[in-house]
Amino acid sequence: MRSITMSRVLLSGALALGALGAVGGFTSGVPTACAAPIVSSVSTVSDPVGDADHKAPAFQDVVRGRMTKTVSGDFELLMEMADAVPADPAMPRPGAAEIWWMWFFDDPTTSPKGYPASPGFDGGREILVYVSWDGAEFAGTAVDRRPLLTGGKAIVTPVQFGIDGTIVEAVLPSTLIGDFPGSFAWGARTIDWSGPLGSAGFHPIDDAESIFNH
């Protein structure tokens, strides 16, 4: 059974970003300068070990997720896996194109359709942030799907990320999320892609979901 914790805590910006920066010998460019303590809103969720689908490796098995909104409006995102993420992971079946470690933001009042899935697919999530592996390199990406609601295209933006053993992290700047509901569903999820983005070739592996209130 998943356990969920909601709290408001005093965090140091330097500590919150301390694990970001090194990914199997390369850096993601996350600043490490000290920052003054700030009051942040935090939501955490846990998930059982060993419940990943498709007999996925443990580095795709989500055991904990955390979402922190800082006073500046940025979201610091964390996911803990059952085993360390390799520096050069083999592409597990059914994955053939990409592996994603993803966080989603879901406004229950709207339901955009399409990218990164196939046109017309009702994914429901307004904002996606993910760390991906395509067989050659890791990358951090945010996808704003809200323009799809009015016939526009999803906005895709690189974001800062880091991997340190079992911990995967990313930062969503306030400038990218803008105005979002004060209460929304969120989750930490792993996905395998067997086809290109924009197709139906995605396969959910494991997830842990919660509600964020701030």
N, C-alpha and C positions, 0 to 999 in steps of 0.2 A: 504494500500500500504506500502511495506517495505521501510524504509529509511536507507541509507547507508552512513557511514562517514569514510573517510580515513585520517590519520594524522601521523605526526612524533612528539612525545612529550618527555618531560623530566620527567621521573618517578623515584621514589625511589624504590629500590628493596624490602625494608621492607614493603612499602605501597602496592606494587603490590601483595605481598603474604600475606598481613595482614589478609584477610578474610579466608585464608586456615588454617585448623588445627582441627576444632571442627565439629563433625558430630553427632548431637543428643546425646551428652554426651561422645563420644569417639574421639580420635585424629587420624589424618592420618600421622603424622610424618613429616609434612612440617616444615623446619627450620624457626624460627622467628627472627634470629639475624639481627641487623641493617646492611644495605649495603649502599655503596656510590651511589649517583644518577647516572643513566645510561640513555643513549639515546636509545629509543625503537621505533620500528615500530608497529603501532596499526591499526587494522581494526575492525570496529563495524558494527552491523546490528541490526535492530529492526523488530518486527513481531507483527501483531495485536493480541490483547487479544481475546480469545474465538473461535479461528479457528482450534483448535486441533480436529483430527478425532476420531471416535469411542466413542464420548461423554466422552472423557478422563477427569480425574480430573485436576484441575487447576495446580497442581504441575508438570504436564507433558506438560503444555502449554507454549511454548517458547515465551518470549516477547523481549528478547535482547540477543545478543551474542557479545563476544569480543575476539579477538586473538591478543596477544602481543608478538612480537619477541624481546628479549633482545639483548644487544650488545654481550653477550656470545653465542647467538644462541639458547637458550632455548625458548620454546613457553609456555606462560602463558595463559590458556584458561578459559573463564568465560561464564556462561550461567545464565540468570535471568528468573525465572519462574513466572507465574501469581499468584501463592500462594506458601507458604512455603512448603518445602519437609518434610513430617513427619519423625520422628525418626524411626518409624516402619510402613511404608506404606503398606496398603492392596494392594494385587496384582490385578490391574484393568483388566477387560476383554478388549481385547482378551489376555492379558498377563496371563501366567500361570507359566512360568519358570523364567523370569527375566524382569526387567525394566532397560532401558539404557538412560542416558543423555550423548549424544555423540557429538564429534566434528570430522569432517573429513577433510582431505587434498587431493585434487584431481588435479593430473597432467593430463591435457587434452590430452596429447600425448600418454598415455598408458591406458590399461584397464584390470587390473588383475581380474581373475575369481576364485570363490570359497570362502573359509573360510573368515569370519565366517558364510557365507551363504552356501548353498549346492554346491557340486562340479559342475563346469560349469556355475554357476550363475555369470553374468557379473555385479558386483557391481560398478566397475569403480574407486573406491576410493583407493588410494595407502596407506594412513595412517589413522587409526582410533584411537581415544582416547576416552575412555568412563568411566563414573562412573556407576556402576551397583548395583542393589538390587536384591537378589535372594530369598527373603522371610526370610532370616536369618541375612545377613550382607551386608554392602556396600563394594565395592572394586573399585580401580582405575586400569585401564588396557590400554596399548597401543598395537596396532596390526599393524605391518609392513607387508603389503600385497605384496610388490614388489617382493619377491622371487617367488610368484606364477607365475610371468611372464615367468620364465625360468624353470618351473616344480618343484620348491622347495616348502617348506612349509612356511606358514605365521609365523612370529616371534612375540610371545606374551610375553609381559613384564609388570610387575606391575609398576604403577607410583603413585606419590603422588597426593592426592586429598583432597577436603574439601567441606563441605556443611554447610551453615550458613543461615537459613531461606529460602529465595527465591533464594539464590545465590549458584550455583554449580560451582566448579573450579577444575582444574587439571593442572599439569605441565608436558610437554613433553621435556625431556632433549635433548640438541643438539646431544648427542651421539647416540640417538635412531633415529633421523630423518636424520642425515648425510647430503648428498648433495641433495637438492631439488630445483626445479625451483624457480627463483626469483619472478615469478607471477603465482599464482595458485588459483583455486576455493576452497572455504572452507565453512563450514556450521555448525550450531548448531542444533542438531536434537534429538528428543526423539523417542524411539522404545520400543514396547512390544514384548517379545518372548513367543510364545505358545509352542515352541518345543526346543530341545537342540541346542547348537551352532553346526554349520556344517550342519544345515538343512534349509528347506525353511520356518520354522515356525517363521518368523519375521514380524512385522506389524508396519510400520511407523505411528507415531502419529502427530508430528508437526515438522516443520523445518524453519530455516531462513538461507539464503545463501548469499555469497558475494564473492568478489575477493580480494586477498591479493597481494600487491606489496611491495617489499622491495629491 
